[in-house]
Amino acid sequence: MRLLFLLLAFPFIAVGQNHQQFQFDGPAILIHGGAGGIERKYYTDEQIAAYDSSLRVVLQSGYALLDEGANGMDVVVHCLTLLENDPHFNAGKGAVFNDQGEVELDASVMNGATKMAGAVAGLKHIKNPAKLARAVMEETSHVMLIGEGAEDFAKSRSHEFVENNYFLTPKRESQYQRWKEMKKNGTVGVVLKDAHGDLYAGTSTGGMMGKKYGRVGDVPIIGAGTYADNKGAAVSCTGHGEYFIRENVAFQINARMQYEGLTLEESASRIIFGILNSEAGNGGLIAIDAQGNATMTFNSKGMFRGAMGKRKNSQKVMLHTDIFGDPTWPENCGF
Ligand code: ASP
């Protein structure tokens, strides 16, 4: 019955396999390293191995903390920091440039048990924006701080400052020269269920290559790129942010689950394959609900992604990483 419903409602699902589902028992973590025109032909074996190893290191380190009973927000920020410090991804070091050749960083985090959230946007000198997003949540009465105000706040909290050119990598410099053709993404995100059963989400990014100076994407907007609610799901998105803002994707996943009674998988599929595809909005998301249902769903060519946790009805901990989508996926669904 459910399959029939999905096939009627989302004909794309029958063709593409760009959604992977898991059911976990106990703590579990999912991460992404961005979605976009990520195709096998653009990568050497060595590059694929390097991305894969980056994803595995983060998953293993995050899961080990969860397994010891760590607080979910500590693990979200720990994993986002590892990903921000890894030059492979478009967050922190390795972030893309804006149209002025500078890096401007956005990040957000959310606690699904308390609905507390923190976000930062337009940072130019903060090494780890995810840490600052958490500080905004925990140490101010606000949800979001931007630009100079956010950086001034960071000064009083001993966050690590770096010159803007710390974030630059040779790869991003050559991409910048070609940014008009590239339109490449690579945001990072983490969603998890901790050992206490609470859900958390966080996302961090340099935004989109060649974005207009001052542009803010979906990542720091609570409800667009990031959302967590124990009654629905923890969601972290990646893709063409303007579409994710207009559709309030991360919150809409939650709303459809809570008010329409859809499962997490149905809700994610409806938005990514139905609504965003119909608007040419490319990207994807990772999400987990309180019952341990998890999904990695995307309509782009690929999405750096991975999951780790104990599968339901199994004593074994599973570690899964992946990069590319279904090669038969229709051409017009990628960048
Ligand atoms: N969603 C991000 C933004 O629009 C980009 C990405 O996910 O790659 O800023």
Residues whose N, C-alpha, C, O or C-beta is under 5 A from the ligand:
A	BS01	LIG	G34 A35 N185 G186 T187 T205 G207 M208 G217 D218 C237 T238 G239 H240 G241 E242
